[in-house]
Amino acid sequence: MRPKKHEATREGDLFRSRLDQIINMKHELVQLAAKIDWAWIDGEIAPLYSDKGRPGIESRFVIGLLLLKHMFGLSDEGVCERWVYDPYFQHFTGETFFQHTFPHERSDLSHWRKRLGSKLELLLAESLRVAHQSGALRTRDLARVTVDTTVQPKNIAFPTDAKLLHAAIKGLNRLARHHGARLRQSYLRVAKQAAMMAGRYAHAKQFNRHHREVRFLRTRLGRLIRDIRRKIKGHGPVEAAFESPLSRASQIRSQRQRQRGWKLYSFHAPEVECIGKGKARAPYEFGVKVSIVTTNACAPGGQFVLQAKALPGNPYDGHTLGAAIEDTQRLTGRQIERAYVDKGYRGHDAPKPRGVFISGQKRGVFGIIKRELRRRSAIEPLIGHMKEEGHLGRCYLKGHAGDAANAILTAAGDKFFCPGWDLKAAAKGEAPDADYGVGGFGGLQELPGLNKPVIA
């Protein structure tokens, strides 16, 4: 059920301290919270609620926590812990009085990420609107963009045959205990020893002994699979619960290191893909490909991420350019005049191919286009910051939905704090460097498909 709307009160409390009396009201987070259109966000996610049941948590509280998490590079547990002793965090999430305990559960963040799904794009759109309103992002910065792809690694160990076989044995045993299936033998003790020795033999380049341990693990996994199938035969619900794990275990048992075609790289995260980007330090990375669109010019608030999207299936970069440009135009409400990409986008599917310039291109490159093409590589350090200081460097969220949510939230939180500095300067009487076009953000009154006046 939809929660009640937040109502701020000016009344005091004898036993509680008002936040506006103990914090600096010109602080960046205070200024930023006042500019975010919380009512619009709440209205957009209203269809996700049921008409019955207990009223849910206030949307500003959870969405504010998600933004704070990615603005400051914290974990779910870390942002909940800091909320208790940071009055600015409490004010940002809509609290009026200082709270001494966290009022909800940490798992509510996970439930809300699943509930929001594709609606998480609203946070990125709102971050760009606030940045433009504060002067951190100018209208002319949106017309020329840089597009690139990177890998968002998953939180898995580097996959080797021995590790995968051992993980499958442990996973099947854990599931068998949960469903009460009594196995003839678990093989947990001997599998652990074999996996450990396989790694030691491989390190010592004693490959005959290494292959012997891997064969031992493969044989024990096969025995375990057959034993489980015998024990659950005829039990419909248990068979349904074991269908996917047994399929993954069989794939791990049958696959070989240098075989062609699809392979499984993690027992608990089957969506992980092996992606080679040609890096000397990391020839192969295991995760999902992510498309990033940024401003080409350096805006007053820095280089902004305009769009981020996970691309499961490891598609060719050139085949993703058209969709990336269309999504960016939908979020910003501004037509893209020129896009700058690297050589991996040759043979792209952009709707206006003459407006796409590839690194190393000579024909048609002169004047300002030549200068902007040299700035294409500025997207690389921005991606590096998103990986090192944000959450793009390792995704801890589950499944394809977790990959998509982590990418879009990292993009939304990357520069969300920058408008706070301009708003703080405005509060002091200093004029921010604003450059509003006719009709507001991007020259349009509404974002297509979002039904929102972008400049109030």
N, C-alpha and C positions, 0 to 999 in steps of 0.2 A: 504494500500500500504506500502511496506517495506520502512523504513526510510533511509535517506542517511547515509553513514558511517561517523563515527566521525573522524574529522581531526584536530589534535592539531596544533596550530600555535606558532611560536617562536617570532612573531612580538608583539610589545607593543601597548598600547592604551593610548592616552593622558588623557582620562576621566575615565578609569577603571584600577583597580589594578590587576596585574597578581597574581594568587594564589601561584605560586612557589616562589614568592618574599616575601610573608607574612606568609608562614607556614614553619614548620620544615620538610625538605624532608626526614629525618630519622625517622619520626613518624610512629607508627605501621600501621595506616590506609594507609599512603602513600606507605609504603613498600608492604602492602597486595594488594593494587590496582594494583601495577606494576606486581605482580605475577599471578593475575587472568587472564585466557585466555578469554578475552571479545569477541574476534573475533570468537572463536569456539562456544561460547554460542549463539552469534548472528546468526551464520550459522545454528545451530541446530534448532532454532525457526523460521527460514526463511519460511518454508512451512506453517506456521500459518497465513501468510499475504496474502491478495488478490493482484491481479495484477493491480487493478484499485483503484481509490479513492485518498484521500489526504494522503500524507506521514505520517506515524505514529511517535510516540515518539521514540527517540533513546532507544534501548533495554538496553544499559548500564545504562542509567539514572534510569529507572524503576526497573530493577533487582538490581542495587546498592541500591536503596531505600528499597526494600524488604529485602535485606541482612542486611542493617543497622538497620531496624526496629527490626529484630529478634536477632541481635547481642547485642543490647542495651536494649531490652525489652520495646520498645516504641509502642504507638498506631499509626494508620495511620495518624491521625491529629498531633500527637506528633513528628513523624519523619519529616513531612513536615514543621512544625514550627521550629524545630531545624536546618533543612537544611539551613534556611535563615541566621542564625547568626553563623553557624559553618563552617568555611572555609574547614576543613578537610572532612566534609560530602560532600561539593561541589566538592572537588578534587576527592573524591572516585567515584562520579557519572559522572566524565568525564568533568567537567567544567574547562575552562582555566582562565577565569576572574571571580572575585568575583561578585556575583549577590545579589542585595538588595531585590528582590521579588521572590516568588516562581513562576516558569515559567509555571506550569501546574495546573491541578485540583487534589484535593485529591482523587476523585472518580476514577482517572486513575489507581490507585493501585488495586481497586476492579475489574475493567475491565481486567487488565493484569493477575490477579490471575485466572480469568475464562478462559482467552485465553491460558495461559500456560498449565493448567490442569496437565496431567501426565508428562509433560516436566519439572516440578519442581524438579524431581529427578536429573536433570542435575546439579542443584546448590549444592546438597549434594555430588554428585560425584566430582565436582570441588573443594569443600571445603576439601575433603579427599586428593585429589591430591596435593593441595597447602600445606596442613599440612604435607604430606609426603616429599614434596620437601624442606620444611623449616626445617625438622628434628623434628617437633613436634610429628609425627607419624612414627613408624618404620615398616618395612616390616613384621617382625616376630610377631608384635602385631595383625595382621589381621587373623592369622591362628587359633586363639583360642578366642571364643566369648562367651558372656553371653546373653541369650535371656529371655525376660520377657514381660508381658502385663500389662497395666494400663488403667485407665479410663480417657478420656478427657471430662470433664464436659461441657455441653452446657450452654449458657447464658440464663437460664430460672429460674423462681421462683420454689421453692419446690412445686410439684404438690399435691394439695388437691382437693376434689370434688368441694368445694365451689369456689376455685380460677379458676378451669378449666371451670366451668359453667359460671362464671362471664366473663372470657376471651372470651368464645364463643359468649356470648350475645354482648359484645363490638365489637368483630370482625365482626359479621354479620351486626350490625348497621353501622359500618364504610363502609363496602362494599356496603350496600344498599344506603347510601348517595352518594357514588362515582358513582353508576350506575343510580341514580335518581329514585329508587323504593320507593314510598311513603307507609310507613308502618302504620298499624292501631294504633300501640302503640310501643314505643321503649323499655320500661322497664328499661332504663338505670339508672334512679334515684332509683327505688325500688330494682334493682339488686345490686347496690352498697351498699345500706344499709343492704340487706340480707347477702351479702358476708362478710361484716364487722362484723355483729352480729354472724354469724356462727363461725368465728374465735374466738370471745370473749367467746361464749358458750363452745366451745371445750376446750379452755384454762381453763375455770372454771369447767370443767368436768360435765357440764349440757348437757348431750348428747341427751336427749329427745328434748330440745329446739334447739340444734344444728341440729338434723335430720329434724326438722320442717323447718328451714331456707334452708337447702339443698333441701328438697322437693319443697319448694317455687321456688327456682332458676331453678330446673329441669322442673317444670311446665311452667314457663315463657319462658324458652328456647324452649320447645316444641311448644308453641303458636307462637313464633317468626319464627321457622322453617316452620311451616304450612302457616303462613301469607306470607312469602317470596315466597314460592312455588306457592301460588295462584297468586301473583302479577307478577311473571316472566314467567308464563306459556304462551307458544306460542312465546316467544322472544328468538330465537336461540342463538345469541351471548351472551346475558345476562345469559341464562341458562348454557352455557358452562363456563362462569366466576364463577358462583355460585356452580358448580358441586362439586368441591373439598372442599370448605369451608362448604357446607351443609352436605357433607359426614362426615367430621371431627366433626361437631357440633352434628350430630346424634349419632356418636360413643361416644362422651363425655356424652351425655344425657343418653345413654343406659348402659354404663359400670358401674360396682360397684367396691368397694374398694378391696374386697378379691376374685374377680372372677379369674378363670384360663384363660390362653391364652393371646393373644395380647391385649394391652391397649394403649391408647393415653395419653401422658404425657405433651403435650404442643400443644396449638391450632396453634401457628405460626411456630412451629418447629416439624412437625410430625415424623421426622426421629429419635427423641430422644428415647433411650432405657433405661430401668431400669436394672442396673448391680449391683450385690452384690459381693463384694470382701472379705467379712468377716472382715471388719474393725470395731473396737468397736466404734470409733468416727463417722463413716459414714457407717452404715450397707448397705445402698443403695445409688448409685450415678447415675445421669441421664445425659447421653451423649452417647459416642461411645467408644468401646474398641480399644486400640492402641497397636500394637506390636513394641517393642523396641529391637534393637540388638546393643550391645556395645562391645568394646574390653574387654577381661578378665583382661589382665595386664594393669597396669598404664603406659601409654606412657609418654615420656618427656613432652608433652603438656597436660597431664591429660588423663582421660578416654573419648574416642571418641564414638559418636553415629554413627554406620555404616549403619543403616537402620531404618526407622520409617514408619509405614503404618497403616492407619485407617482400622478397621475391622467391617463394619456394619453387623448387624444381631447377634451380641454377640456369635460368634462361640466358641467351646471348644478350650482351649489353645493348646492342643496336636495336633489338626487338622490344626493348623496354622504354626507349626514349620517347616515343609518341605518347604512351600512357603517362609517363612522368611529367611531360609538359602540360598535358590536359589537366592532370590533378593539381598541378601548381596554379594554373590559371583559374581553376575552380575555387581554390582556397584563397587566393589573393584578389580575384576579380580584376586582374590586369593582364592584358594580352602580352605574351612574351615576344619581343622583337628579335632577339638574338640569343642563341644558346651555344655555349662553348664546352666541348667534350674532348676526351682523349681518343687515341687511335683504336681503342676497343669498340668504339661505336661506328666503325665503318660499315656501310650497308644498313643504316638506321631506317626507322619507319616514321620519322617525324612528319607532321602534317605540312610543314613549310620547310622543305629541305634546304632552300637557299638561305634560311636564317640560322642554319647550324654550321658551326665552324669547328673543324677537327684539328687537334694539335699536330703541327708539322705541315699544315696546309699552306700552299703558296698562292694558288689562284684566288683572286678576290680579296686578299688580305692586305690591307693598307690603312694608313692613318690610325683612327681611333680603334678600328677593328683589330689591327695588329697589336696595339697596346692592351686591349681587353683580352686577346687570346694569350698574351704572355701572363696575364693574371689567372689563367685557368688553373695553374698549379697551386694557387692559394687555397683551394679546397682541401688539399692534402693535410696541411697542419690542422685545419678545422676538424676533419675526421679524426685525426690523432687526438685532439683535445676531447672529442666526444667519447673516444675509447678509454683514454687514461683518466679523465676527470668525471666522465659520465658513466652510463651503464651500457654503452655500445660495445665495450671491450669484452664483455662476457654476459650472456643471457642466462638468468637463473629461472625464468618463467617457463611453464610447461606448454609443449605443443606448438603448432603453427600460430595459434591465437596469442600465445605468450611472446613469440618472436615478433609478431606485428605490433603488439602493445608496447613492447620494450623499445622498438625503433621509433615509434611516433611520440612516445612520452619523453624519450631522450632528446628528440628534436625540439619538442615544446619547451622543455626545461633548460635547454642549452643557453639561450639568450634571454630567458624570461626575466632575469634579474637586472639586465642592462637598462630597461626603461625606468626602473626604480631610481637609478642615479639621476636621470634627466628630470624625473618628477620631484626628486629631492631638491635639485637645483631650482626648479620652478617654485617650490615652496619657499625657497630663500629669496625669491624675487629675481632670479636670473632666468632669462628667456632661453628655452631650449632651442636647438637648431631644427625647427619644424619646417616641412615643405609639403603642405597639403595641396593636393590637386583639386580640380573642380569637382564638386560633389562628394568629396571625402576620399577615403582610402582607395587608391587605384583608379580614381575618377568615376567610381560606381557608387550607387546608394546602397546596393545589397550584394551579398555574396551569392552567386547562383547556386541554388539548391540548398542554401542554409537559411534563407528567409530572415536575414538580420541586417538592420541598418548598421553599417560598420563604424560610422562616426555618429555618436549620439548628439 
